[in-house]
Amino acid sequence: MRPASLDQVIRDHAVRIGRRTALACVGRSGAEVMTWRELDEATARLAARLRDLAAVRAPSCLVVSLVENDLREALALIACLRVDAPILVVSGWQLETMRHALLEEVRRIGYSLVTAASEPPEVLNADRAEPAGATRSFIDAGCLLLASGGSTGRPKLIVDRGIRAAPARPAALRPFLATGWHPGQRQLVCSPLYHAAGLTPFVEGLASGNASYFLSVFDGRRVGDIVERFRVDWLQMTPFHMSAVLAGDRRPEAWGRTPRLVHMADHCPPRIKRSFHEALGPANVYEMYTASEGIGMTMARGDEWDERPGTVGRGYLTALRVADRDGEPVGPHVIGEVYMRSGARTARSYLTAAGRLRVSPDGFATLGDVGHLDEDGYLYLRPRQISTISVAGITVSPAEVEAELMEHPRIADVGVCSYISGQFGERVVAVVVPSAGELAESDVRGWARARLSAAQVPTRYVFTSALPRRDTGKLDRDTLFALVNGTNADQWGKAERTCGNP
């Protein structure tokens, strides 16, 4: 028997639970809601047109652009998911040149590009000859092509073979189902749908027949109202979303419901994590450590984290290894590079060899993260060193400074970067978003001096109302550096005030 596809599953839901809510896009002015019957009819029509175009221009790759993250784009995404063809998901934050480069990368391997963004859908390169030097390559029909590189700003196309396969996979191989998930639940996804953190539970919701709510624009002040109004049972967020909720008026302890929460996609400061444990109960809060590359996953329930503060959990259907610079495994509590091996990973995670993972001879792969294991196999990570600052020859990790400053009870958000001084070279700058109430520079400086080495203590503090973050919650470090060093000063806004010496 052929495994169930999302196309067939959606048809079945329309017959079995056709009048129930399937999808709702929540915006500032309200929610646009569709039943399973309405969703099936709307996406089946578009899927049929996409299927016809893809067949005429075979081999074809469908392209869906998620710019507004609204209902129209979500329906286009679902229609693509119903077609037996690879899909390229293009996000809204990417610059036009970046999006063009991703499209050309797929086109160079010999695929026509069929876009679901227009009505009716069209072939993007219908009037263009195949590029010189194009090399035929085969992409599985069930693949999703997702752009990775949110931390570095240099995206690579990841070939994902797992997200769309949700209906055909046993429950034990679907990690979200181990987080208090139940079929037919009301779920809220806070991450944008072009990011694996939001897209994966969104597709799982389609497979499970859930009522899936998603946000066109994230506003931490409204999450509590949405959870109560729509009686949300299950909630996906990132630490950025969690921090924004805590900075608002409706903190989770005031919610009238206690949903299960799964957070992922970035390091969660302990202060923020503890606040949600206290509000929702630690057994209702789960942390996942994974990556779009799909090399493996760890999971930690809140009570496990309380017993082992700082852990991201044990491997979920994943073997873990920490190795030294030569790739040799090290013992418990020894810092090294984190490797994972999962049966779900395929041999080819990137579309081109340019982004190839480092893989050991026995199949363990690494993204370059650093950490250690304890005696029971729980993993502890060090903050990612996307970039470093050299202070008088001493290497400073911005992420480590950020982690210490985020523990301050009156700091809602913080970003750290270098300030280039002609006289002194690189200096550490902290850009701080205060939470409610006054926050003095002397208070932050004292906090830093008590917890950081002399080289790590910022010499300059900038207070502002918001950091330059993408809608995934990732800090845009290039923009932060440009703002601090004056190249984009016009974007900084009037709320900024500077303290300390440059």
C-alpha positions in Angstrom: 0.0 0.0 0.0 1.3 3.4 -0.9 2.0 5.7 2.1 -0.5 8.5 2.8 0.4 11.8 1.2 -0.6 15.2 2.4 -2.9 15.5 -0.6 -4.9 12.4 0.4 -4.8 13.3 4.1 -6.4 16.7 3.4 -9.1 15.1 1.3 -9.8 12.7 4.1 -10.0 15.5 6.7 -12.5 17.4 4.4 -14.8 14.4 4.4 -14.4 13.4 8.0 -14.2 16.7 9.9 -15.0 19.1 7.1 -16.9 21.7 9.2 -14.1 22.0 11.9 -11.5 24.7 11.8 -8.5 23.8 9.8 -6.5 27.0 9.5 -6.6 30.5 10.9 -4.4 33.5 10.2 -4.4 35.9 13.1 -3.6 39.5 12.2 -3.9 42.8 14.0 -7.5 43.3 12.9 -8.7 39.7 13.7 -8.6 36.2 12.3 -9.3 34.7 8.9 -10.6 31.2 9.5 -11.1 28.3 7.1 -12.7 24.9 7.7 -11.2 21.7 6.4 -13.8 21.6 3.6 -13.0 25.2 2.5 -9.2 24.6 2.8 -9.5 21.4 0.6 -11.5 23.2 -2.1 -9.3 26.3 -2.2 -6.0 24.4 -2.3 -7.1 21.6 -4.5 -7.9 24.1 -7.4 -4.5 25.7 -7.1 -2.7 22.4 -6.7 -4.3 21.1 -9.9 -3.0 24.1 -11.9 0.4 23.7 -10.4 0.4 20.0 -11.2 -0.4 20.7 -14.8 2.3 23.3 -15.2 4.9 21.2 -13.5 4.1 18.3 -15.8 4.5 20.4 -19.0 7.7 21.9 -17.8 9.2 18.8 -16.2 11.4 18.5 -14.4 10.0 21.3 -12.3 10.4 22.8 -8.9 7.5 24.7 -7.3 8.3 28.1 -5.7 6.3 29.6 -2.9 7.2 33.0 -1.5 6.3 33.7 2.1 6.6 37.5 2.5 3.5 38.6 4.4 2.9 35.2 6.2 -0.8 35.7 5.5 -3.6 33.4 4.7 -3.2 33.7 0.9 0.5 32.6 1.1 -0.3 29.8 3.5 -2.9 28.4 1.1 -0.3 28.6 -1.7 2.1 26.7 0.5 -0.5 24.0 1.2 -1.4 23.7 -2.5 2.3 23.2 -3.3 2.5 20.5 -0.5 -0.3 18.6 -2.3 1.7 18.3 -5.5 4.1 15.5 -6.2 7.1 17.9 -7.0 10.0 19.5 -5.1 9.2 22.8 -3.4 11.5 25.8 -2.9 10.4 28.0 0.0 11.5 31.6 -0.3 11.3 33.9 2.8 10.4 37.5 3.1 13.5 38.7 4.9 15.9 37.8 2.1 17.2 40.6 -0.2 16.1 40.4 -3.8 19.7 39.5 -4.8 19.6 36.7 -2.3 16.3 35.3 -3.5 17.5 35.5 -7.1 20.7 33.5 -6.2 18.6 30.8 -4.6 16.3 30.5 -7.7 19.3 30.4 -9.9 20.9 27.6 -7.8 17.8 25.4 -8.5 17.7 26.4 -12.2 21.4 25.6 -12.7 20.7 21.9 -11.9 18.2 21.8 -14.8 14.8 22.5 -13.1 12.0 24.8 -14.4 10.6 27.1 -11.7 6.8 27.1 -11.3 5.7 29.9 -8.9 2.5 29.7 -6.8 2.8 33.4 -5.9 0.8 34.6 -8.9 -2.8 33.9 -10.0 -2.8 32.0 -12.2 0.5 30.3 -11.4 3.3 30.7 -14.0 6.7 29.4 -15.0 9.3 31.9 -13.9 11.9 31.0 -16.6 9.5 30.0 -19.4 11.2 32.3 -22.0 14.8 31.6 -21.0 17.1 29.0 -22.3 18.8 26.5 -19.9 21.8 28.2 -18.4 25.2 27.4 -19.9 26.9 24.6 -18.0 23.7 23.4 -16.3 24.2 20.0 -14.8 21.3 17.7 -14.4 20.6 16.7 -10.8 17.7 14.8 -9.3 15.7 16.2 -6.4 13.2 13.9 -4.8 9.5 14.8 -5.5 8.8 14.9 -1.8 11.6 17.4 -1.0 11.5 20.8 0.5 14.3 23.2 -0.3 14.8 25.5 2.7 17.3 28.3 3.1 19.6 28.0 6.0 22.1 30.5 7.4 19.9 32.8 9.5 22.7 33.4 11.9 25.3 34.2 9.3 23.2 35.9 6.7 24.6 33.6 3.9 21.9 31.2 3.1 22.5 27.7 1.7 19.7 25.5 0.3 19.0 22.5 2.5 17.2 19.5 0.9 14.7 18.3 3.5 13.1 14.9 3.0 11.3 14.6 6.3 8.7 17.5 6.8 6.4 16.5 4.0 6.6 12.8 4.9 4.8 13.3 8.2 1.6 11.4 7.3 3.6 8.3 6.2 5.9 8.2 9.2 5.2 6.2 12.4 4.3 8.3 15.5 7.6 7.3 17.1 9.5 9.0 14.3 7.6 12.3 14.7 9.2 14.2 17.6 6.5 16.8 18.1 4.1 14.0 19.0 6.2 13.4 22.1 5.5 16.9 23.5 2.0 16.6 24.7 0.6 16.7 21.2 -2.8 15.1 20.4 -4.7 14.9 17.1 -7.4 17.5 16.7 -5.7 20.0 19.1 -5.7 23.8 18.7 -2.1 24.8 18.0 -0.4 28.2 17.6 2.8 28.5 15.6 4.7 31.8 16.3 7.6 31.3 13.9 7.1 32.2 10.3 6.2 29.4 8.0 9.3 29.7 5.8 11.4 28.6 8.8 11.7 24.9 9.8 10.8 25.8 13.4 7.4 27.0 12.3 6.9 24.9 9.1 7.5 21.5 10.7 4.7 21.8 13.4 2.5 23.5 10.8 2.7 20.5 8.5 2.4 18.1 11.4 -0.9 19.9 12.2 -2.2 19.4 8.7 -1.3 15.7 9.0 -3.0 15.3 12.4 -6.2 17.2 11.5 -5.5 20.0 14.0 -6.8 23.6 14.0 -3.7 25.5 13.1 -3.4 29.1 14.1 -0.5 31.2 12.8 0.5 34.9 13.1 0.8 37.3 10.1 2.7 39.6 12.4 4.1 38.6 15.8 3.3 40.8 18.8 4.3 39.4 22.2 1.6 41.6 23.9 -1.2 39.7 22.1 -0.1 36.1 22.5 -1.9 35.6 25.8 -5.1 37.0 24.4 -4.8 34.7 21.4 -4.1 31.6 23.6 -7.3 32.4 25.6 -9.6 33.5 22.7 -8.8 30.4 20.6 -8.3 28.0 23.5 -4.9 27.0 22.3 -3.7 23.6 23.5 -0.2 23.6 22.1 2.2 26.4 21.4 5.5 26.8 19.4 7.8 29.7 20.1 11.5 30.7 20.0 13.3 32.3 23.0 12.9 35.7 21.2 9.1 35.2 21.2 9.2 34.1 24.9 11.2 37.2 25.8 8.7 39.4 24.0 5.8 37.8 25.9 7.5 38.4 29.2 8.1 42.1 28.3 4.3 42.6 27.7 1.4 43.1 30.0 0.0 39.6 29.6 2.7 37.4 31.1 2.0 33.6 30.9 1.2 33.3 34.6 -1.9 35.5 33.9 -3.1 33.3 31.0 -6.4 31.6 31.5 -5.1 28.4 29.9 -2.0 26.3 30.2 -0.9 25.1 26.8 2.0 22.8 26.1 5.0 24.9 24.9 7.8 23.8 22.6 10.7 26.3 22.1 13.5 25.9 19.7 15.8 27.6 17.2 18.1 29.4 19.6 19.6 29.4 23.1 17.0 30.2 25.8 18.3 32.4 28.7 17.7 30.6 32.0 15.7 33.5 33.4 13.2 33.4 30.6 13.0 29.6 30.7 12.4 29.6 34.5 9.6 32.1 34.1 7.7 29.9 31.7 8.4 26.8 33.9 6.8 28.6 36.8 3.8 29.9 34.8 3.0 26.7 32.8 4.5 24.0 34.9 7.9 22.5 33.9 6.3 19.3 32.6 4.4 21.4 30.0 7.5 23.0 28.6 9.8 21.3 26.1 13.0 22.4 24.5 14.3 21.0 21.2 17.8 21.4 19.8 18.0 20.7 16.1 18.8 22.3 12.8 17.3 22.6 9.4 20.0 20.3 8.2 18.2 17.5 10.0 21.3 15.7 11.4 19.6 14.9 14.6 17.7 16.2 17.6 17.8 16.5 21.4 14.8 17.1 23.6 14.5 18.2 27.2 11.3 18.5 29.2 11.2 21.3 31.7 11.5 19.2 34.8 14.6 17.5 33.3 16.1 21.0 32.7 15.3 22.0 36.3 17.3 18.9 37.5 20.1 19.7 35.1 20.1 23.5 34.4 21.5 24.4 31.1 20.9 21.1 29.3 19.2 20.8 25.9 18.4 17.2 26.7 19.3 13.8 25.4 19.2 12.6 21.8 15.8 11.9 20.4 16.3 8.9 18.0 19.8 10.4 17.8 23.2 9.2 19.0 25.4 12.0 20.4 29.1 12.4 20.5 31.5 15.2 21.6 34.9 15.1 19.9 38.2 16.9 20.1 39.8 18.8 17.2 41.1 15.5 15.7 37.5 14.0 15.7 38.3 11.7 18.6 35.5 11.2 21.2 36.0 12.7 24.6 34.6 11.8 28.0 31.8 13.4 30.1 32.2 17.1 31.0 35.0 17.6 28.4 34.3 20.4 26.0 34.4 19.6 22.3 32.6 19.7 19.0 29.1 18.2 19.0 28.3 15.4 16.6 25.0 13.7 15.9 23.9 10.6 14.0 20.3 10.0 13.2 18.6 7.4 11.1 16.4 10.1 9.7 19.3 12.0 8.1 20.0 11.4 4.4 23.4 11.4 2.9 22.8 14.7 1.1 21.6 17.7 3.2 22.6 20.5 0.9 21.6 21.1 -2.7 25.2 21.8 -3.7 28.6 20.6 -2.4 29.5 24.1 -1.3 27.5 23.7 1.9 28.5 20.1 2.6 28.5 19.0 6.3 31.5 17.5 8.0 30.7 13.8 8.5 32.8 11.3 10.4 33.6 7.9 8.7 30.9 6.2 10.9 28.2 8.7 10.0 28.2 11.3 12.7 27.7 14.9 11.4 28.4 18.3 13.0 27.3 21.9 12.5 30.3 23.1 14.5 28.5 23.7 17.8 30.5 23.2 20.9 29.5 21.7 24.2 29.8 18.6 26.5 27.9 15.6 27.7 27.3 14.5 31.3 27.4 10.9 32.6 23.8 10.3 31.7 24.1 11.5 28.1 22.5 15.0 28.6 24.0 17.6 26.2 25.1 21.1 27.3 25.9 23.7 24.6 28.1 26.7 24.7 26.7 29.8 22.9 27.4 29.8 19.1 30.4 31.9 18.1 29.2 33.3 14.8 31.7 36.0 15.2 34.2 37.1 17.8 35.8 40.3 19.0 39.5 40.7 19.6 40.1 42.9 22.6 43.8 43.6 23.0 44.5 40.1 21.6 41.9 38.4 23.8 39.1 36.7 21.9 35.6 37.6 23.2 32.4 35.8 22.2 29.5 38.2 21.8 27.1 35.3 22.5 28.7 34.6 25.9 28.4 38.3 26.9 24.8 38.4 25.8 24.0 35.3 27.8 25.3 36.9 31.1 23.6 40.3 30.4 20.2 38.6 29.6 20.1 37.3 33.2 19.6 40.8 34.4 16.0 41.1 35.5 15.4 44.4 33.8 16.9 43.6 30.4 14.4 42.4 27.9 16.8 41.9 25.0 20.5 42.5 24.3 22.9 42.3 21.4 26.7 42.6 21.6 29.1 43.6 18.8 32.4 45.4 18.3 33.0 49.1 18.0 36.0 49.9 15.8 38.0 52.6 17.4 40.9 54.1 15.5 42.9 54.6 18.7 42.1 51.4 20.6 41.0 48.9 17.9 38.0 46.7 18.7 35.9 47.4 21.8 32.8 45.5 23.1 29.5 47.3 22.8 26.2 46.1 24.4 23.0 47.3 22.8 20.3 46.9 25.5 16.5 46.9 25.3 15.2 47.6 28.9 12.1 45.9 30.2 9.5 47.9 32.0 10.9 50.6 34.4 14.1 52.5 34.5 17.5 50.9 33.8 20.6 52.9 34.6 23.9 52.3 32.7 25.7 52.0 36.0 23.4 49.1 37.0 24.2 47.2 33.8 27.9 48.0 34.0 28.0 46.7 37.6 26.2 43.6 36.6 28.7 42.9 33.8 31.7 43.6 35.9 30.5 41.1 38.6 30.0 38.3 36.0 32.4 38.8 33.1 36.2 39.0 32.6 37.8 42.4 32.1 38.0 41.9 28.3 34.3 40.9 28.1 32.9 43.9 29.9 31.4 46.3 27.4 33.1 49.7 27.2 30.0 51.2 25.6 26.3 50.8 26.2 23.5 51.7 23.8 19.9 51.7 25.1 17.2 51.4 22.5 13.6 50.2 22.1 14.3 47.2 19.8 17.1 45.2 18.2 17.4 44.5 14.5 16.0 41.0 14.5 14.6 39.0 11.6 11.1 37.6 12.1 12.6 34.3 13.0 14.0 35.9 16.1 17.6 35.7 14.8 19.7 38.7 15.6 20.9 40.5 12.4 24.5 40.9 13.5 25.6 42.7 10.3 22.9 45.3 10.8 23.7 45.7 14.5 27.4 46.3 13.7 26.5 48.8 11.0 24.2 50.7 13.3 26.7 50.8 16.2 29.5 51.9 13.9 27.5 54.6 12.2 27.1 53.2 8.7 23.3 52.9 9.1 22.7 55.5 11.7 19.6 56.8 10.0 17.9 53.4 10.7 18.6 53.5 14.4 15.6 55.5 15.5 15.0 58.3 18.0 14.7 56.0 21.0 18.4 55.3 21.2 20.6 56.9 23.8 24.3 56.1 24.3 26.2 55.8 27.6 29.9 55.2 28.3 32.9 56.1 26.3 33.6 55.0 22.8 
